[in-house]
Amino acid sequence: MKTRFGRISGVKLLAILDAEVVRLVSNPNDENKERCHYWIRMSGVFAVTGNFMRPTRVPIRVPMQNQVLVAGSPSQRFSERVHFPVSYGSPPKPDLNYEQIAQHLTTILSTTTLTDRDIAIELLQRMMDKPTLLDFRQDRAHGAFFDALVVLMFGVEASRNQATLATSVFLLDLIRSQCTYGRKGTKRFTFAKAFHSRYYWDDGLLTDGRFKGSWYGGKFPMAVHGTGPGNMRRRYEIVGAPESSSNQEALQYLTQRHAVPQREIALLVHWLEASGAEDTAESVEACIRTRLHQAFVSGTLPQGLPQNPRPDTGEHVMLDSLSVDGDQKVFVVSGPAARHYHLDPACKTVPGKFRTHHSLHSREGGGIKFSMNSLPSLVLCSREDAEEDGLTACPWCFDLERQENGDVVEQSVSLSSSSSSGGGRGGSQD
């Protein structure tokens, strides 16, 4: 995960981003009724309740090329739902979740000549009320779906978290420029991973008295699941004090409710690297300010990003297979809701409260101790013990494609007798 841009910490980056978004939203553009100004005027209005305490306007019909209904209950916090022109689920409902949105985008990509790049441009053009790529005689249904997606990204989600006005643009820029990322620089930003992935958080959710898996989500920062209450409030508390030495650690090593700012940072760093920004606060501010002005004030679509994000930045922990006395050791999450065993203690599907970095952990008593003593530990045990406890291989750690690319290596580690005697998934907690 990318947590820095040069010498600028992730918390400071988010503070700069928030300041630029506030600067944009604070500029009155009410006299200009162009579409690109509409989202600035509507920022905070969609939210039933929230930090900005704007008047409730739910339900509301958003005047896109196709009218889009946003419905919700004023008595229920953050209940706004966009009604898409298609329905999924049982019984079928038009207020799609991100998994269903990703599914429908995959259908569009597989049944039309549209590409990821085309759709990214289409969404930006519709947001700015500019000419579209679609032939309405043949693609009217797709146009209605894209209008609803624009309202979701730039309206509803940006109303819950104003920074989404910017991160939505950054994600679409990376997709339309066909940028690549990853430690080998071979992965491409696509809609297949923008809103959903096949991974789960490895602690589940307590629902109706039973633990159920929750999806990990996608590259779009707001496309997360299981973040829990207080996610946005805590995000703004942390970013509100960017100089605090504990806040960067808080973003990296707390529970998955901080998945949103973690992904905002990673996406922003990807975009800044692809934009060719210098690693100074002044350059970051200038790049963000220019792009937000183009997207929401002048309504212009600039040239694509000039380069790809750099593959050599961020934490790229090798997926080590720990070998102790000839036996393969793996990491497991303590507690009854865990599903998998892991090769990597920093696996992105491990909730932050269990996650650590190789340079920070020490192995004692079969567990991994954190620099923050109040947090629980991962448990180090044999693969056989983990499988006897009903755990299966983590799909991310044991991804065959990553192994074939040489990302998984064997590493011999000398552990004390006490640390190699850890049992199954029960484990101890710090």
C-alpha positions in Angstrom: 0.0 0.0 0.0 1.3 3.4 -0.9 1.3 5.6 2.2 3.6 8.4 1.3 4.5 10.6 -1.7 8.2 11.3 -1.4 8.7 13.0 1.9 5.0 13.8 2.4 3.1 11.5 4.7 -0.3 10.1 3.8 -2.1 12.1 6.5 -0.5 15.3 5.2 -1.6 14.4 1.6 -5.2 13.9 2.7 -5.0 17.2 4.6 -3.9 19.0 1.4 -6.6 17.2 -0.6 -9.3 18.2 1.9 -8.2 21.8 1.9 -8.3 22.0 -1.9 -11.8 20.4 -2.0 -13.0 22.9 0.7 -11.5 25.7 -1.4 -13.4 24.4 -4.4 -16.7 24.0 -2.7 -16.5 27.3 -0.8 -16.2 29.3 -4.1 -19.7 30.4 -5.1 -20.7 29.2 -8.6 -24.4 29.4 -8.2 -24.9 31.8 -11.1 -23.4 29.3 -13.6 -25.8 26.4 -14.1 -23.4 24.2 -16.1 -23.3 20.6 -15.0 -19.8 20.8 -13.6 -20.9 23.5 -11.1 -23.9 21.4 -10.1 -21.9 18.9 -8.0 -20.2 21.7 -6.0 -23.6 23.3 -5.2 -25.0 19.9 -4.2 -22.1 18.9 -2.0 -23.6 17.9 1.4 -27.2 18.3 0.2 -27.7 14.6 -0.6 -26.8 13.5 2.9 -29.7 12.9 5.2 -27.4 13.5 8.2 -23.7 14.1 8.5 -20.9 16.5 9.4 -22.1 19.3 7.2 -25.7 19.3 8.5 -27.2 20.6 5.2 -31.0 20.6 4.6 -32.4 17.2 3.8 -33.5 16.8 0.2 -34.4 13.1 0.0 -36.0 11.9 -2.1 -34.7 14.0 -5.0 -34.6 13.6 -8.8 -31.3 14.6 -10.3 -31.7 16.2 -13.7 -29.2 14.3 -15.8 -29.8 13.3 -19.4 -31.9 10.6 -17.7 -33.6 11.6 -14.5 -32.0 9.8 -11.6 -33.9 9.1 -8.4 -32.1 9.3 -5.0 -34.3 8.0 -2.2 -33.8 7.6 1.5 -35.3 8.0 4.9 -34.7 11.3 6.8 -35.0 9.3 10.0 -32.1 6.9 9.1 -28.5 8.1 9.0 -26.9 7.9 5.5 -29.8 6.0 4.0 -29.6 7.7 0.5 -29.8 5.1 -2.3 -29.5 5.7 -6.0 -32.1 3.9 -8.1 -30.4 2.4 -11.1 -32.3 1.5 -14.3 -31.5 -2.2 -13.7 -32.4 -4.4 -10.7 -30.4 -7.2 -9.0 -30.9 -9.4 -6.0 -33.8 -11.4 -4.6 -36.3 -9.8 -4.7 -34.8 -7.6 -7.4 -34.0 -4.0 -6.2 -32.7 -1.0 -8.2 -30.6 0.4 -5.3 -27.5 -1.6 -6.3 -24.6 -2.3 -4.0 -21.0 -2.1 -5.4 -20.8 -5.8 -6.1 -23.8 -5.5 -8.4 -22.6 -2.3 -10.0 -19.3 -4.1 -10.8 -21.3 -7.0 -12.2 -23.3 -4.8 -14.5 -20.3 -2.9 -15.7 -18.7 -6.3 -16.6 -21.9 -7.1 -18.6 -21.7 -3.8 -20.5 -18.0 -4.4 -21.3 -18.6 -7.9 -22.5 -21.6 -7.2 -24.6 -20.7 -3.9 -26.3 -17.6 -2.4 -28.0 -17.1 0.0 -25.1 -13.7 -0.3 -23.3 -12.8 0.7 -19.8 -11.3 3.9 -21.2 -14.5 4.7 -23.1 -16.6 4.3 -19.9 -14.2 6.5 -17.8 -14.4 9.2 -20.4 -18.2 8.8 -20.7 -18.6 9.2 -16.9 -16.5 12.3 -16.8 -18.3 13.8 -19.8 -21.7 13.2 -18.3 -20.6 14.7 -15.0 -19.6 17.9 -16.8 -22.7 17.8 -19.0 -20.6 17.5 -22.2 -21.1 15.4 -25.4 -21.1 11.7 -24.8 -19.7 8.7 -26.7 -23.0 6.8 -26.8 -25.5 6.4 -29.6 -28.8 7.0 -27.8 -30.7 5.0 -30.4 -28.8 1.9 -29.4 -27.3 2.5 -26.0 -30.0 4.5 -24.2 -30.2 1.9 -21.3 -26.5 2.1 -20.8 -26.7 5.9 -20.7 -29.2 5.7 -17.9 -27.0 3.4 -16.0 -24.0 5.7 -16.4 -26.1 8.7 -15.3 -27.0 6.8 -12.1 -23.3 5.9 -11.5 -22.3 9.6 -11.9 -25.0 10.6 -9.3 -23.7 7.9 -6.9 -20.0 8.9 -7.2 -20.2 12.7 -7.5 -23.4 13.2 -5.6 -24.3 10.7 -2.9 -20.8 9.5 -2.0 -19.3 13.0 -2.3 -22.1 14.2 0.0 -21.0 11.7 2.6 -17.3 12.5 2.1 -16.4 15.6 0.2 -13.0 14.3 -0.8 -14.8 11.9 -3.1 -15.4 14.8 -5.5 -11.6 14.6 -6.1 -10.9 10.8 -5.8 -13.7 10.0 -8.3 -11.9 12.2 -10.8 -8.5 10.6 -10.0 -9.8 7.1 -10.4 -11.4 7.8 -13.8 -8.2 9.6 -14.9 -6.1 6.5 -14.1 -8.6 4.3 -16.0 -9.0 6.5 -19.0 -5.2 6.9 -19.3 -4.8 3.1 -19.1 -2.3 3.4 -16.3 -0.6 0.4 -14.8 0.4 -0.2 -11.2 1.8 -2.9 -8.9 5.3 -3.9 -7.9 6.0 -5.1 -11.5 4.0 -2.3 -13.1 1.9 -4.7 -15.1 -1.6 -4.4 -13.5 -4.0 -2.0 -15.1 -6.6 0.2 -13.6 -9.9 -1.1 -14.8 -13.6 -1.1 -13.8 -13.2 -4.8 -13.0 -11.4 -3.8 -9.8 -12.8 -0.3 -9.3 -15.8 -1.2 -7.2 -15.4 -4.8 -6.2 -12.9 -7.6 -5.8 -13.1 -11.3 -4.9 -11.5 -10.8 -1.6 -13.1 -10.8 1.9 -11.9 -9.2 5.1 -10.7 -12.0 7.3 -12.7 -11.3 10.4 -16.3 -11.3 9.1 -19.2 -9.4 10.5 -21.6 -10.3 13.3 -25.0 -10.3 11.7 -28.1 -11.8 13.3 -25.8 -13.5 15.8 -23.7 -15.2 13.1 -20.4 -14.2 11.6 -20.6 -13.5 7.9 -17.9 -12.5 5.5 -17.7 -8.9 4.2 -16.3 -8.0 0.9 -13.0 -6.2 0.8 -14.2 -3.7 -1.9 -12.4 -2.0 -4.7 -10.1 0.8 -5.8 -12.8 3.4 -5.5 -12.2 4.5 -1.9 -15.9 4.6 -0.9 -16.5 1.1 -2.3 -15.8 -0.7 1.0 -17.8 -3.0 3.2 -17.9 -3.6 6.9 -16.2 -0.3 7.8 -18.5 0.1 10.8 -20.0 3.3 12.3 -17.9 6.4 12.8 -15.7 5.8 9.8 -16.0 9.3 8.3 -15.9 11.0 11.6 -12.7 9.3 12.6 -11.2 9.9 9.2 -11.7 13.7 9.5 -10.4 13.6 13.1 -7.2 11.9 12.0 -6.6 14.2 9.0 -7.5 17.3 11.1 -4.2 16.8 12.9 -1.7 15.8 10.1 1.4 16.7 12.2 0.5 14.1 14.8 3.0 11.3 14.8 0.4 8.8 15.8 -2.1 9.5 13.0 -0.1 7.9 10.2 0.2 4.8 12.3 -3.5 5.0 13.1 -4.4 4.9 9.4 -2.1 2.0 8.7 -2.7 -0.2 11.7 -6.3 0.3 12.9 -9.3 -1.8 12.0 -10.9 -1.8 8.5 -13.1 1.2 9.3 -10.0 3.1 8.1 -10.1 1.4 4.7 -11.6 4.6 3.2 -8.7 7.0 4.0 -6.1 4.2 3.4 -7.5 3.8 -0.2 -7.8 7.6 -0.6 -4.1 7.9 0.1 -3.1 5.1 -2.2 -5.2 6.4 -5.0 -4.0 9.9 -4.6 -0.3 8.8 -4.6 -0.9 6.7 -7.8 -2.5 9.8 -9.4 0.2 12.2 -8.3 2.9 9.9 -9.6 1.1 9.4 -12.9 0.6 13.2 -13.2 4.3 13.9 -12.8 3.9 16.0 -9.7 7.0 16.8 -7.6 7.1 15.6 -4.1 6.5 19.0 -2.5 3.4 20.3 -0.8 3.3 23.2 -3.3 3.4 20.9 -6.3 0.7 18.6 -4.9 -1.6 21.5 -4.1 -1.1 22.9 -7.6 -1.8 19.6 -9.4 -5.0 18.9 -7.3 -6.2 22.5 -7.7 -5.7 22.5 -11.5 -7.5 19.2 -12.0 -10.5 20.1 -9.7 -10.9 23.4 -11.6 -10.9 21.5 -14.9 -13.4 19.0 -13.7 -15.9 21.2 -11.8 -15.4 24.8 -12.9 -14.2 25.1 -16.5 -15.6 21.7 -17.5 -12.7 20.6 -19.7 -11.3 17.1 -20.2 -7.4 17.4 -20.2 -5.0 15.1 -21.9 -4.5 11.7 -20.3 -2.0 11.3 -17.5 1.6 11.4 -18.9 3.0 8.4 -17.1 2.3 5.4 -15.0 2.5 5.3 -11.2 5.9 4.2 -10.1 6.2 0.5 -9.1 9.0 1.1 -6.7 7.2 3.1 -4.0 5.1 2.0 -1.1 5.2 -1.1 1.0 5.7 -4.2 -1.2 6.2 -7.0 1.4 7.3 -10.2 -0.2 4.9 -13.1 0.6 7.2 -15.2 2.7 6.6 -18.8 3.5 8.1 -19.1 7.0 10.0 -22.3 7.5 10.7 -23.5 11.1 12.5 -26.8 11.6 11.4 -27.9 8.2 7.7 -27.1 8.8 5.8 -24.3 6.9 4.4 -21.7 9.3 1.5 -19.4 8.5 -0.3 -16.5 10.1 -3.9 -16.6 11.3 -6.3 -14.0 12.7 -7.3 -14.7 16.3 -11.0 -15.3 16.9 -14.0 -17.4 15.7 -14.7 -15.4 12.5 -11.4 -16.0 10.7 -11.6 -17.9 7.4 -8.1 -18.1 6.1 -4.4 -18.6 6.9 -1.9 -16.2 5.5 1.6 -16.1 4.2 1.9 -12.4 4.7 1.3 -10.7 8.1 0.6 -7.5 6.1 -1.9 -9.1 3.8 -4.5 -6.5 2.7 -7.4 -8.8 3.7 -6.2 -8.9 7.3 -8.0 -6.2 9.3 -5.7 -3.4 10.3 -5.9 -4.1 14.0 -4.1 -7.4 13.3 -1.8 -6.2 10.6 1.8 -5.3 11.0 5.0 -4.9 9.0 8.1 -7.2 9.0 10.2 -4.4 10.5 7.8 -3.9 13.4 6.8 -7.3 14.7 8.5 -9.6 17.1 7.6 -13.2 17.5 6.8 -14.2 21.1 4.6 -17.0 22.5 3.3 -18.0 19.1 2.0 -14.5 18.2 3.1 -11.3 16.6 3.3 -8.4 19.0 2.5 -4.9 17.8 4.1 -1.6 18.6 0.7 -0.6 19.9 0.3 -2.9 22.8 -3.5 -2.6 23.1 -4.0 -4.3 19.7 -4.5 -8.0 19.2 -1.9 -10.2 17.6 -1.7 -12.6 14.7 -1.0 -16.2 15.6 1.9 -18.1 14.0 1.1 -21.8 13.6 1.7 -24.7 11.3 -0.3 -24.9 8.1 -1.6 -28.3 9.2 -2.9 -26.9 12.4 -4.7 -24.0 10.6 -6.3 -26.5 8.1 -7.4 -28.7 11.0 -9.2 -25.7 12.5 -11.1 -25.3 9.2 -9.1 -22.4 7.7 -8.4 -22.3 4.0 -5.6 -20.6 2.1 -6.0 -16.8 1.7 -6.8 -16.2 -2.0 -4.6 -13.0 -2.0 -1.6 -14.5 -0.3 -1.8 -17.7 -2.4 -2.8 -16.1 -5.7 -1.4 -18.4 -8.4 -0.7 -15.6 -10.8 1.4 -13.7 -8.2 3.3 -16.9 -7.4 4.0 -17.5 -11.0 5.4 -14.0 -11.2 7.9 -14.9 -8.6 6.3 -12.9 -5.8 6.2 -15.8 -3.3 9.6 -16.9 -1.9 10.8 -19.3 0.8 12.4 -17.7 3.8 14.0 -19.5 6.7 13.4 -17.8 10.0 15.0 -18.7 13.3 12.4 -18.7 16.1 12.6 -19.5 19.7 11.0 -22.8 21.0 8.2 -20.8 22.6 7.3 -19.0 19.4 7.2 -22.2 17.3 4.9 -23.9 19.8 1.8 -21.8 19.0 -1.3 -23.8 18.5 -4.2 -23.3 16.1 -6.3 -20.2 15.6 -7.3 -19.7 19.3 -4.1 -17.8 20.1 -3.4 -15.1 22.7 -4.0 -11.4 22.5 -1.7 -8.6 23.6 
